[in-house]
Amino acid sequence: MAHDQPVDPSIVGSETWDICTPSASSENTPKNALGTEIPQSSIPWPGRTFIIRSHKSGKVITFLNGEVVMDKPGGLGTFRWRCVEEKGWTGFKDPASAQYLGFHEHGLLFCKTLHHRNNEYICPRMLPQGGFVLLVHQDKHLRPLGVFANESENGNKQKIKIMDWSSEEIVWDFVEVQSQE
């Protein structure tokens, strides 16, 4: 109803109001290829547990057979990460092994240390269009972590490494889950 139109007198004195509201709908909720809803991204916060998912592929960061790889959600490896904080720096810890995500000299993400120091500091930065960039401190710069294909004798594995800013594979979602600690 426009502001300059008169109000129906039967509504003014009425005890009940008929308010038109849209029905509950999930039409704006993203869905995967099977048509099931994909949970929206949460804000990573110390003390909470998350699944870290590639915004582009839907695969998740997984600790499997001693390696950090991208895998489908619910695969065999560890894919839940406890968000932690040390000296103001964020990081992510595997609750099962108590090891932290970090990177080694070649820029690959790994999960092999029991401490949270420089190479295990991971800073999530929210993007205006949605999702996050995972930043690590390397050579006095903050650099993004992204997904890349790694050829090996066991086939093609997707791993996570320090990338350049132009890569399309650097946007991540955080899906909060109940802690199993």
Backbone as CSV, one residue per row, in Angstrom:
resi,resn,N_x,N_y,N_z,CA_x,CA_y,CA_z,C_x,C_y,C_z
1,MET,0.846,-1.166,0.000,0.000,0.000,0.000,0.891,1.228,0.000
2,ALA,0.609,2.161,-0.872,1.395,3.388,-0.961,1.086,4.278,0.229
3,HIS,2.039,5.153,0.575,1.867,6.030,1.730,0.776,7.072,1.523
4,ASP,0.482,7.423,0.271,-0.505,8.471,0.042,-1.929,7.926,-0.114
5,GLN,-2.101,6.607,-0.020,-3.441,6.030,-0.135,-4.080,5.943,1.243
6,PRO,-5.392,6.149,1.317,-6.063,6.070,2.615,-6.098,4.626,3.121
7,VAL,-6.096,4.498,4.438,-6.150,3.182,5.066,-7.606,2.752,5.160
8,ASP,-7.874,1.515,4.849,-9.233,0.947,4.926,-9.707,1.058,6.378
9,PRO,-10.841,1.725,6.639,-11.328,1.909,8.006,-11.607,0.591,8.719
10,SER,-11.915,-0.460,7.993,-12.191,-1.738,8.658,-10.921,-2.331,9.260
11,ILE,-9.751,-1.948,8.745,-8.489,-2.459,9.286,-8.100,-1.695,10.534
12,VAL,-8.325,-0.399,10.551,-7.890,0.446,11.659,-8.491,0.000,12.980
13,GLY,-9.760,-0.294,13.038,-10.399,-0.677,14.291,-10.362,-2.171,14.555
14,SER,-9.698,-2.916,13.724,-9.710,-4.369,13.840,-8.790,-4.854,14.952
15,GLU,-9.208,-5.926,15.634,-8.394,-6.572,16.665,-7.363,-7.503,16.036
16,THR,-7.601,-7.977,14.842,-6.677,-8.901,14.181,-6.147,-8.264,12.910
17,TRP,-4.978,-8.635,12.534,-4.348,-8.111,11.334,-4.003,-9.273,10.428
18,ASP,-4.293,-9.141,9.179,-3.847,-10.113,8.194,-2.580,-9.539,7.562
19,ILE,-1.451,-10.152,7.885,-0.184,-9.664,7.366,0.313,-10.655,6.335
20,CYS,0.592,-10.158,5.163,1.110,-11.011,4.097,2.603,-11.206,4.306
21,THR,3.006,-12.436,4.511,4.423,-12.758,4.646,4.740,-13.890,3.699
22,PRO,5.971,-13.918,3.208,6.327,-15.019,2.318,6.367,-16.322,3.089
23,SER,6.001,-17.402,2.413,6.073,-18.700,3.068,7.525,-19.072,3.254
24,ALA,7.816,-19.922,4.231,9.183,-20.378,4.469,9.650,-21.142,3.243
25,SER,10.809,-20.753,2.749,11.310,-21.374,1.532,12.813,-21.485,1.607
26,SER,13.325,-22.508,0.977,14.775,-22.666,0.934,15.279,-22.446,-0.481
27,GLU,14.522,-21.665,-1.274,14.923,-21.471,-2.664,16.251,-20.738,-2.787
28,ASN,16.641,-19.950,-1.781,17.915,-19.244,-1.827,19.028,-20.001,-1.122
29,THR,18.737,-21.157,-0.558,19.751,-21.962,0.105,20.483,-22.779,-0.938
30,PRO,21.844,-22.717,-0.957,22.561,-23.484,-1.965,22.340,-24.981,-1.815
31,LYS,22.344,-25.681,-2.950,22.138,-27.122,-2.948,23.274,-27.777,-3.723
32,ASN,23.600,-29.024,-3.338,24.620,-29.750,-4.086,23.979,-30.449,-5.273
33,ALA,24.751,-31.260,-5.998,24.264,-31.921,-7.210,23.100,-32.874,-6.935
34,LEU,22.990,-33.383,-5.713,21.907,-34.294,-5.365,20.657,-33.554,-4.913
35,GLY,20.737,-32.227,-4.856,19.580,-31.432,-4.464,19.442,-31.259,-2.960
36,THR,20.399,-31.758,-2.168,20.327,-31.568,-0.721,20.975,-30.235,-0.368
37,GLU,20.496,-29.634,0.703,20.990,-28.323,1.091,22.427,-28.395,1.587
38,ILE,23.223,-27.381,1.188,24.597,-27.235,1.651,24.566,-26.205,2.772
39,PRO,25.078,-26.549,3.974,25.051,-25.590,5.075,25.824,-24.311,4.733
40,GLN,25.318,-23.180,5.176,25.968,-21.902,4.954,27.255,-21.826,5.771
41,SER,28.146,-20.945,5.363,29.416,-20.766,6.039,29.214,-20.039,7.368
42,SER,29.987,-20.457,8.361,29.995,-19.825,9.673,31.271,-19.008,9.818
43,ILE,31.343,-18.219,10.857,32.553,-17.455,11.134,33.449,-18.299,12.031
44,PRO,34.683,-18.601,11.586,35.575,-19.409,12.420,35.910,-18.672,13.713
45,TRP,35.802,-19.393,14.826,36.017,-18.766,16.126,36.715,-19.762,17.038
46,PRO,37.727,-19.301,17.798,38.435,-20.216,18.700,37.481,-20.930,19.655
47,GLY,37.745,-22.230,19.850,36.927,-23.047,20.736,35.810,-23.780,20.016
48,ARG,35.597,-23.475,18.748,34.557,-24.144,17.973,35.192,-25.074,16.935
49,THR,34.408,-26.007,16.432,34.900,-27.009,15.489,34.224,-26.816,14.137
50,PHE,35.020,-26.971,13.059,34.534,-26.676,11.715,34.972,-27.727,10.706
51,ILE,34.179,-27.854,9.674,34.589,-28.521,8.448,34.986,-27.383,7.519
52,ILE,36.195,-27.466,6.941,36.677,-26.413,6.054,36.498,-26.912,4.621
53,ARG,35.602,-26.250,3.900,35.150,-26.715,2.594,35.565,-25.738,1.490
54,SER,36.019,-26.287,0.369,36.314,-25.469,-0.804,35.003,-24.878,-1.305
55,HIS,34.982,-23.581,-1.471,33.777,-22.892,-1.942,33.436,-23.343,-3.360
56,LYS,34.449,-23.646,-4.166,34.245,-23.997,-5.570,33.834,-25.455,-5.757
57,SER,34.551,-26.402,-5.119,34.320,-27.829,-5.395,33.419,-28.524,-4.379
58,GLY,33.318,-27.970,-3.170,32.539,-28.630,-2.120,33.327,-29.698,-1.370
59,LYS,34.561,-30.000,-1.816,35.400,-30.955,-1.088,35.943,-30.281,0.163
60,VAL,36.390,-31.109,1.128,36.811,-30.577,2.417,38.268,-30.922,2.714
61,ILE,38.906,-30.082,3.535,40.276,-30.349,3.968,40.235,-31.561,4.886
62,THR,41.008,-32.586,4.533,40.959,-33.880,5.211,42.368,-34.358,5.528
63,PHE,42.555,-34.880,6.741,43.813,-35.504,7.139,43.630,-37.001,6.951
64,LEU,44.278,-37.562,5.916,44.066,-38.947,5.523,45.405,-39.620,5.228
65,ASN,45.681,-40.723,5.908,46.920,-41.477,5.694,48.170,-40.614,5.824
66,GLY,48.173,-39.714,6.814,49.331,-38.875,7.071,49.480,-37.679,6.157
67,GLU,48.526,-37.447,5.269,48.576,-36.317,4.338,47.336,-35.446,4.493
68,VAL,47.491,-34.166,4.175,46.345,-33.268,4.119,45.942,-33.169,2.650
69,VAL,44.729,-33.615,2.359,44.216,-33.656,0.990,42.793,-33.117,0.969
70,MET,42.292,-32.914,-0.223,40.886,-32.568,-0.399,40.133,-33.866,-0.646
71,ASP,39.018,-34.047,0.047,38.218,-35.261,-0.103,36.750,-34.892,0.021
72,LYS,35.901,-35.834,-0.353,34.471,-35.583,-0.221,34.111,-35.553,1.263
73,PRO,33.105,-34.787,1.642,32.679,-34.758,3.048,32.258,-36.154,3.506
74,GLY,32.665,-36.537,4.694,32.288,-37.834,5.246,33.185,-38.967,4.815
75,GLY,34.325,-38.671,4.189,35.271,-39.711,3.785,35.939,-40.343,5.000
76,LEU,36.983,-41.108,4.747,37.642,-41.877,5.809,38.509,-41.052,6.748
77,GLY,39.073,-39.961,6.293,40.003,-39.196,7.114,39.323,-38.262,8.097
78,THR,40.164,-37.519,8.836,39.687,-36.491,9.754,39.358,-35.249,8.951
79,PHE,38.149,-34.740,9.091,37.761,-33.541,8.343,37.132,-32.503,9.260
80,ARG,37.227,-32.718,10.563,36.758,-31.735,11.541,37.978,-31.090,12.174
81,TRP,37.969,-29.757,12.232,39.120,-29.015,12.719,38.703,-28.077,13.839
82,ARG,39.391,-28.168,14.955,39.131,-27.316,16.117,39.852,-25.990,15.910
83,CYS,39.133,-24.893,15.932,39.733,-23.570,15.791,40.377,-23.190,17.128
84,VAL,41.631,-22.762,17.082,42.383,-22.401,18.286,42.995,-21.010,18.100
85,GLU,43.495,-20.457,19.183,44.137,-19.148,19.126,45.372,-19.170,20.014
86,GLU,46.448,-18.570,19.513,47.708,-18.441,20.250,48.288,-17.073,19.932
87,LYS,48.466,-16.228,20.950,49.031,-14.891,20.772,48.274,-14.084,19.721
88,GLY,46.968,-14.267,19.643,46.141,-13.534,18.690,46.069,-14.176,17.314
89,TRP,46.840,-15.231,17.066,46.827,-15.923,15.788,45.890,-17.114,15.839
90,THR,45.130,-17.294,14.791,44.210,-18.415,14.669,44.952,-19.614,14.092
91,GLY,44.467,-20.798,14.418,44.993,-22.027,13.838,43.924,-23.098,13.908
92,PHE,44.239,-24.269,13.352,43.282,-25.368,13.322,43.978,-26.657,13.730
93,LYS,43.328,-27.377,14.630,43.914,-28.559,15.256,43.007,-29.766,15.003
94,ASP,43.629,-30.898,14.666,42.905,-32.154,14.533,42.621,-32.664,15.946
95,PRO,41.365,-32.750,16.363,41.061,-33.195,17.729,41.524,-34.623,18.021
96,ALA,41.593,-35.477,17.009,41.978,-36.876,17.229,43.471,-37.023,17.508
97,SER,44.318,-36.352,16.735,45.766,-36.506,16.885,46.403,-35.389,17.703
98,ALA,45.684,-34.314,17.963,46.182,-33.126,18.663,47.275,-32.428,17.866
99,GLN,47.333,-32.644,16.552,48.310,-32.000,15.681,47.648,-30.833,14.956
100,TYR,48.478,-29.851,14.606,47.991,-28.622,13.994,48.210,-28.620,12.487
101,LEU,47.288,-27.959,11.771,47.521,-27.688,10.364,48.636,-26.654,10.269
102,GLY,49.549,-26.873,9.353,50.645,-25.942,9.129,51.164,-26.134,7.725
103,PHE,52.216,-25.402,7.354,52.795,-25.572,6.031,54.298,-25.749,6.156
104,HIS,54.882,-26.501,5.217,56.332,-26.687,5.239,56.989,-25.825,4.165
105,GLU,58.310,-25.948,4.002,59.078,-25.041,3.139,58.618,-25.013,1.686
106,HIS,57.955,-26.044,1.199,57.450,-26.049,-0.175,56.034,-25.474,-0.267
107,GLY,55.508,-24.995,0.849,54.203,-24.349,0.855,53.018,-25.294,0.950
108,LEU,53.264,-26.597,1.095,52.168,-27.565,1.220,51.631,-27.599,2.641
109,LEU,50.322,-27.736,2.759,49.684,-27.862,4.060,49.909,-29.274,4.588
110,PHE,50.222,-29.394,5.870,50.403,-30.688,6.515,49.818,-30.649,7.910
111,CYS,49.821,-31.776,8.580,49.295,-31.877,9.948,50.227,-32.810,10.712
112,LYS,51.362,-32.247,11.196,52.391,-33.087,11.807,52.991,-32.518,13.080
113,THR,52.548,-31.368,13.532,53.191,-30.772,14.701,52.223,-30.668,15.866
114,LEU,52.803,-30.776,17.056,52.014,-30.682,18.285,52.040,-29.277,18.875
115,HIS,52.589,-28.308,18.127,52.646,-26.925,18.609,51.959,-25.991,17.617
116,HIS,51.642,-24.809,18.124,50.963,-23.790,17.315,51.893,-22.576,17.253
117,ARG,52.742,-22.562,16.212,53.713,-21.480,16.044,53.575,-20.874,14.651
118,ASN,54.610,-20.156,14.195,54.548,-19.384,12.941,53.945,-20.137,11.761
119,ASN,54.408,-21.337,11.459,53.919,-22.057,10.286,52.548,-22.678,10.502
120,GLU,52.027,-22.600,11.700,50.691,-23.118,11.992,49.668,-22.001,12.194
121,TYR,50.121,-20.751,12.062,49.193,-19.629,12.159,48.431,-19.528,10.842
122,ILE,47.117,-19.647,10.911,46.267,-19.547,9.727,45.182,-18.525,10.035
123,CYS,45.141,-17.494,9.218,44.230,-16.373,9.462,43.097,-16.379,8.445
124,PRO,41.870,-16.712,8.853,40.738,-16.625,7.917,40.311,-15.166,7.739
125,ARG,40.160,-14.738,6.489,39.689,-13.378,6.193,38.410,-13.480,5.377
126,MET,37.340,-12.855,5.896,36.038,-12.897,5.231,36.070,-12.069,3.946
127,LEU,35.410,-12.597,2.920,35.312,-11.902,1.641,33.927,-11.261,1.497
128,PRO,33.830,-10.102,0.869,32.534,-9.441,0.710,31.519,-10.279,-0.066
129,GLN,31.966,-11.088,-1.030,31.059,-11.890,-1.845,30.713,-13.224,-1.187
130,GLY,31.233,-13.472,0.014,30.959,-14.705,0.733,32.178,-15.603,0.765
131,GLY,32.271,-16.411,1.800,33.418,-17.286,1.971,34.576,-16.568,2.633
132,PHE,35.682,-17.286,2.732,36.882,-16.790,3.404,38.110,-17.127,2.577
133,VAL,39.170,-16.359,2.778,40.489,-16.707,2.288,41.278,-17.137,3.519
134,LEU,42.012,-18.243,3.426,42.886,-18.698,4.507,44.280,-18.153,4.239
135,LEU,44.771,-17.319,5.130,46.056,-16.674,4.944,47.102,-17.254,5.885
136,VAL,48.324,-17.401,5.370,49.466,-17.821,6.191,50.554,-16.767,6.050
137,HIS,51.413,-16.692,7.057,52.497,-15.719,7.083,53.736,-16.372,6.487
138,GLN,54.164,-15.876,5.315,55.348,-16.422,4.652,56.183,-15.268,4.108
139,ASP,57.452,-15.236,4.465,58.373,-14.208,3.973,57.827,-12.795,4.163
140,LYS,57.355,-12.504,5.347,56.840,-11.180,5.721,55.598,-10.758,4.938
141,HIS,54.893,-11.719,4.333,53.653,-11.444,3.603,52.571,-12.400,4.071
142,LEU,51.320,-11.979,3.939,50.204,-12.902,4.122,49.857,-13.451,2.752
143,ARG,49.852,-14.775,2.637,49.606,-15.439,1.352,48.432,-16.386,1.499
144,PRO,47.616,-16.546,0.437,46.433,-17.413,0.532,46.760,-18.888,0.314
145,LEU,45.990,-19.734,0.998,46.049,-21.176,0.767,44.974,-21.545,-0.235
146,GLY,45.320,-22.406,-1.166,44.361,-22.833,-2.172,44.553,-24.286,-2.558
147,VAL,43.690,-24.771,-3.407,43.682,-26.170,-3.842,44.459,-26.291,-5.148
148,PHE,45.289,-27.335,-5.240,45.958,-27.613,-6.505,46.040,-29.116,-6.703
149,ALA,46.131,-29.539,-7.957,46.218,-30.965,-8.279,47.665,-31.400,-8.188
150,ASN,47.903,-32.533,-7.505,49.244,-33.067,-7.325,49.307,-34.457,-7.949
151,GLU,50.086,-34.606,-8.998,50.241,-35.905,-9.660,51.161,-36.777,-8.798
152,SER,50.763,-38.025,-8.573,51.599,-38.960,-7.818,51.419,-40.348,-8.400
153,GLU,52.195,-41.301,-7.883,52.076,-42.677,-8.365,50.709,-43.277,-8.050
154,ASN,50.008,-42.744,-7.074,48.677,-43.230,-6.693,47.561,-42.495,-7.423
155,GLY,47.910,-41.695,-8.422,46.895,-40.947,-9.149,46.956,-39.474,-8.834
156,ASN,45.915,-38.759,-9.189,45.838,-37.322,-9.020,45.175,-36.989,-7.693
157,LYS,45.902,-36.336,-6.781,45.343,-35.920,-5.494,45.255,-34.405,-5.475
158,GLN,44.215,-33.914,-4.860,44.119,-32.478,-4.646,44.684,-32.182,-3.275
159,LYS,45.634,-31.262,-3.232,46.256,-30.859,-1.975,46.048,-29.372,-1.778
160,ILE,46.512,-28.888,-0.640,46.366,-27.486,-0.303,47.767,-26.905,-0.171
161,LYS,47.997,-25.770,-0.800,49.307,-25.128,-0.700,49.150,-23.630,-0.817
162,ILE,50.240,-22.936,-0.540,50.264,-21.489,-0.690,50.151,-21.175,-2.182
163,MET,49.207,-20.301,-2.514,48.920,-19.960,-3.912,49.109,-18.460,-4.113
164,ASP,48.938,-18.028,-5.366,48.934,-16.589,-5.610,47.483,-16.098,-5.559
165,TRP,47.324,-14.792,-5.488,46.009,-14.190,-5.283,45.081,-14.357,-6.476
166,SER,45.605,-14.682,-7.637,44.758,-14.786,-8.823,44.070,-16.142,-8.954
167,SER,44.415,-17.088,-8.115,43.824,-18.426,-8.200,42.341,-18.404,-7.845
168,GLU,41.548,-19.202,-8.571,40.113,-19.317,-8.268,39.852,-20.281,-7.114
169,GLU,40.856,-21.027,-6.723,40.686,-22.095,-5.732,41.086,-21.674,-4.323
170,ILE,40.940,-20.386,-3.978,41.387,-19.928,-2.669,40.244,-19.541,-1.733
171,VAL,38.999,-19.763,-2.138,37.861,-19.366,-1.300,37.344,-20.591,-0.544
172,TRP,37.135,-20.411,0.764,36.751,-21.501,1.657,35.489,-21.144,2.426
173,ASP,34.735,-22.175,2.824,33.594,-22.030,3.726,33.912,-22.788,5.010
174,PHE,33.362,-22.310,6.108,33.505,-22.971,7.405,32.125,-23.428,7.848
175,VAL,31.952,-24.734,7.983,30.687,-25.287,8.442,30.881,-25.737,9.880
176,GLU,30.219,-25.054,10.813,30.385,-25.387,12.228,29.694,-26.707,12.529
177,VAL,30.384,-27.548,13.295,29.856,-28.851,13.713,30.054,-28.995,15.217
178,GLN,29.324,-29.929,15.803,29.477,-30.189,17.235,30.851,-30.773,17.499
179,SER,31.512,-30.278,18.525,32.830,-30.772,18.898,32.715,-32.199,19.417
180,GLN,33.717,-33.015,19.089,33.722,-34.397,19.568,34.788,-34.598,20.624
181,GLU,35.283,-33.485,21.200,36.286,-33.580,22.257,35.625,-33.831,23.580
